[in-house]
Amino acid sequence: MEQNSDSAPHLIYPPNTRYQCVKCGECCRQQWVIDVEQGCPDKLPGDIKSHIHPVDNQRQSGGVAGVIRPDPSRGGCPLLGADNLCVIHKRLGYNAKPLVCKKFPFRFIETPRGIVVDVSFVCNEVLHNRGEPIEQYQQELEELAAQTSWKITVADKILLKTKISVTYDAYLLIEEKLLSILSARQATLEDRLVAGNIFLFRLCKNIYDDERITLNEASIEKRLARFASRHIAKLYLIAKKGKKMCSRHRQQLFVITFLTFASSALERKSRLRVLLDTWINNTKQTLNVGKIRVPVLAEPVALRRLSDVAFDAEDTSIGDLAARYLSHCIFRKVLIAQYGIFRGYNMLLLMYGVMKWLSKVFALQDGKD
């Protein structure tokens, strides 16, 4: 994206998104390691600087001067005061804080048409969509975006599938249609998710992977013309009838396989051990017996008990929130920047499966049904 350095960056906001800092301190109680950029420690007095730990040379070359680690005795940032206020902010002002703290809950993604503003659903205000429309933070966000040197960048061409790409403007047309499919409340959330996958398959009908081509906006517009409202409605019906294609049992096996590999990555197990653990966990899931370990929990999870915990995606308090979050994942472009459209959307489906499964795990941990 070419942009005059003297002008403010063009910001693109997620639709109908609200935020307001209520100084609850919840973000500071997370078990995060906070990067402190070069130059920031110079502004800090010794008692605060003592909480900044050194980093290796590779991270220093990336502009990181040190890190603030969670306090092992109480969890969360050691610079969070008893009054829920940041010690740095209170004593030295907002501008003295590390950039990552100033930015939260925002992130910035550079695209050919401007900078997309991403929001973190870890923040309670974003999660519950409370406060002011984020467009009202325009000046503050422009300043933060200008300071950010490690934006995620989306290219001018987006991979559709294998050797087939689309221009960025053509991708925006596809994204608009996907978001409209996910927002249609006449179908259940899971039917909408499957309908989105069917839509992508049908969009690519008669596009073969025998040569490298890039489809432009006009070409995609022509293909999207096939998807009038009545055709989209049929996609929901096909999704509803095709439940066997994505049965609960197969979804659970897939999620457990994913979690086993994620756990092995954290614990640095050998490949043979990972394959053995995967086989054991999948066998337990198939028989619905025994316990398996989940990376985010200290205690193993009883599979039979877990199957009794409900996750009703048709409950609007659950389905609407999940749909809003998944729609935001599409809007913020990170998945397509890393995986392309087809693989990115399938990663979204995997993300939903993991969210659903872990929600049940946390409910079980809290003694809820």
HUKA-V95878 format. One record per backbone hydrogen bond with DSSP energy under -0.5 kcal/mol. NH is the residue of the N-H (numbers start at 1). CO is the residue of the C=O. If there is no record, write none. Layout:
# HUKA-V95878
NH,CO + NH,CO
This chain:
# HUKA-V95878
7,4 + 11,9 + 12,115 + 13,11 + 17,14 + 19,132 + 22,20 + 29,25 + 29,26 + 30,27 + 32,30 + 34,32 + 34,68 + 35,33 + 36,66 + 37,35 + 38,63 + 40,37 + 41,37 + 43,40 + 44,41 + 48,45 + 49,45 + 50,46 + 51,48 + 52,49 + 53,51 + 53,67 + 60,56 + 61,57 + 62,58 + 63,60 + 64,59 + 65,36 + 65,63 + 66,36 + 67,53 + 68,34 + 69,51 + 69,67 + 71,76 + 72,70 + 74,71 + 75,71 + 77,28 + 78,69 + 80,77 + 81,79 + 81,85 + 84,81 + 87,79 + 90,86 + 91,87 + 92,88 + 93,88 + 93,89 + 96,93 + 97,94 + 101,98 + 102,98 + 103,99 + 104,100 + 106,103 + 107,118 + 109,116 + 110,152 + 111,114 + 114,111 + 115,10 + 116,109 + 116,114 + 117,12 + 118,107 + 118,116 + 120,105 + 121,119 + 123,120 + 127,123 + 128,124 + 129,126 + 130,125 + 132,19 + 134,17 + 136,133 + 137,134 + 138,135 + 141,137 + 142,138 + 143,139 + 144,140 + 145,141 + 146,142 + 147,143 + 148,144 + 152,108 + 154,110 + 158,166 + 160,164 + 161,164 + 164,161 + 165,213 + 166,158 + 167,215 + 168,156 + 171,167 + 172,168 + 173,169 + 174,170 + 175,171 + 176,172 + 177,173 + 178,174 + 179,175 + 180,176 + 181,177 + 182,178 + 183,179 + 184,180 + 184,181 + 185,183 + 187,184 + 192,188 + 193,189 + 194,190 + 195,191 + 196,192 + 197,193 + 198,194 + 199,195 + 200,196 + 201,197 + 202,198 + 203,199 + 204,200 + 205,202 + 207,204 + 208,206 + 211,208 + 213,163 + 213,211 + 215,165 + 220,216 + 221,217 + 222,218 + 223,219 + 224,220 + 225,221 + 226,223 + 227,224 + 228,226 + 231,228 + 232,228 + 233,229 + 234,230 + 235,231 + 236,232 + 237,233 + 238,234 + 239,235 + 240,236 + 241,237 + 242,238 + 243,240 + 245,242 + 246,243 + 247,244 + 251,247 + 252,248 + 253,249 + 254,250 + 255,251 + 256,252 + 257,253 + 258,254 + 259,255 + 260,256 + 261,257 + 262,258 + 263,259 + 264,260 + 265,261 + 266,262 + 267,263 + 268,264 + 269,264 + 274,270 + 275,271 + 276,272 + 277,273 + 278,274 + 279,275 + 280,276 + 281,277 + 282,278 + 283,279 + 284,280 + 285,281 + 286,282 + 287,283 + 288,284 + 289,284 + 292,301 + 297,294 + 301,292 + 303,290 + 303,301 + 306,302 + 307,303 + 308,305 + 309,306 + 310,369 + 313,311 + 315,312 + 318,315 + 319,315 + 320,316 + 321,316 + 322,318 + 323,319 + 324,320 + 325,321 + 326,322 + 327,323 + 328,324 + 329,325 + 330,326 + 331,327 + 332,328 + 333,330 + 335,329 + 337,333 + 338,334 + 339,335 + 340,336 + 341,159 + 342,160 + 344,340 + 345,341 + 346,342 + 347,343 + 348,344 + 349,345 + 350,346 + 351,347 + 352,348 + 353,349 + 354,350 + 355,351 + 356,352 + 357,353 + 358,354 + 359,355 + 360,356 + 361,357 + 362,358 + 363,359 + 364,360 + 365,361 + 366,362 + 367,364 + 368,363
